[in-house]
């Protein structure tokens, strides 16, 4: 196992493609989302998040709470993710006005904390006597976990301890309930496991690792826990089935689990906590379980876009190779969680396969989850959309063709904001003597081990990456699995180094210049013959980007088939939202529509050039049909 920590966001500043996205988060998304949280935006789904904290504080003082609690049981987590996004933004670009708004919200959160450390507006407002009696549905530990993550990020970005102190008090309360008092139970929705590991890293308090380990080790030991819990109460939040063992990853202890099952977000959050714990305490048995689960996802249950969770029923994994493009769920949060899992696996083992998936998930499903202008969001990310069917047919109602402004269940928008803001934490890592470059982004990077470099690149559209070494040392750079050939120049001289597990190891000195040129050739991607939904079809990829075909460029896309072995050419266009978008032109044919539902007459075809755009840019031009996988002719 390797001992590696993610780079602190304070050690990274970005320009280029990532920098533009972080600017969008800073200037548009964070203010917009705060307006939503405060219910200040007209014609937008009501949030009531800030008001819930204010009402909880009133409830604790015996005052009338007026409109009480509104929203989902996990509504508190929207505030936590917003604060985490703010923390990363402030670390990169100090902003007194934004800091003041965050501090004001933190104070409201602190005021909503009970004397014993408990913090959850749903139960504080609605019924304090029901605390910890519905772990299956209550999301108390889930909300606590997100707030712990926010507290760690805000402390590291600003040095301010107010929220961290609140969450240490909350963690102490949880520790006492489950460890000291030995109350049974594990989180219905995993999340706190990974958050506690962050709390341990930031505070050094061993209790938080012990608590994370407890939740991980206890999961599935008693598969019937949630049934017993449900039998003790006569109420529920939304009627979750306590016997759905696969749905909540509780059918067997985590070290015995083989396949990724159930709710995809819950699964990868749990697996992330497991991987973080195994890296910290050297638990090889736990890491072996993580590797099995990783293989289950990435070799049999993942879309080519890095999307996971193939069904709307439970937002869940189904069975191996069941990856329908048109009814895909592929929740934005699930791909963000997959990135978390990949990053945690890199702490155990430096292997490019983890960073390859992390990169694919980011540049495709995660970015597709937000409109190019930062004002609308996808919860679900299909690989095929057809107006008149998608969003309308009962089987396709969840697969929309336009992004809504907000959601009643708004977990994805603030999740995207915090992920983009913290991109440097996933792109770079370090230990005492080595700097790791897992993904590529233009900007300056300062490592705690003393190394410093400047990266210049137009990635993901240009495949040349230049590193100017300010302070040298040992540098480990990933060569993506999709780039079978690459060129390495050190101070202008060509070198041949064979990657080890996908990484090249370099000893660099002050003022060295490193250039890596990756393969920029567009390629067809052929799915496994075991995936029935896309048999005899292909997708198109260039670098980390998966491409799709939209009606706006091609007219009727259902009548198009790509020529087998045809040419793919690069054609650049910068017309969409002033953002650089590299389009591809692919040799294809179009089938003539004879107007019949079925016909005995052989179809007629004509040669055409089909235009493909990066998948993350789809649905930015109105109601529009889209396909990732296309038939082969």
Buried (B, 14 or more C-beta within 10 A) or exposed (E): BBEBBBBBBBBBBBBBBBBBBBBBBBEBBBBBBBBBBBBEBEEBBEBBBBBBBBBBBBBBEEEEBEEBBBBBBBBBBBBBBBBBBBBBBBBBEEBEEBBEBBBEBBBBBBBBBBEEBBBBBBBBBBEEEBBBBBBBBBBBBBBBBBBBBBBBBBBBBBEBEBBBEBBBBBBBBBBBBBEEEEEEBBBBBBBBBBBBBBBBBBBEBEBBBEBBBBBBBBBBEBBEBBBEBBEEEEEEBEEBEBEBBBBBBBBBBBBEBEBBBBBBBBBBBBBBBBBBBBBBEEBEEBBEBBBBBBBBBBEBBBBBBBBBBBBBEBBBBBEBBBBBBBBBBBBBBBBBBBBBBBBBBBBBBBBBBBBBBBBBBBBBBBBBBBBBBBBBBBBBBBBBBBBEBBBEEEEBEBBBBBBBBBBEEBBBBBBBBBBBBBBBBBBBBBBEEBBBBBBBBBBBBBBBBEBBBBBBBBBBBBBBBBBBBBBBBBBBBBBBBBBEEBBBBBEEEEEEBEBEEBBBEBEBEEEBEBBBBBBBBBBBBBBEEEBEBBEEBBBBBBBBBBBBBBBBBBEEBEBBBBBEEBEBEEEEEEEBEEBBBBBBBBBBBBBEEEEEEEEEEEEEBEEBEBBBBBBBBBBBBEBBBBBBBBBBB
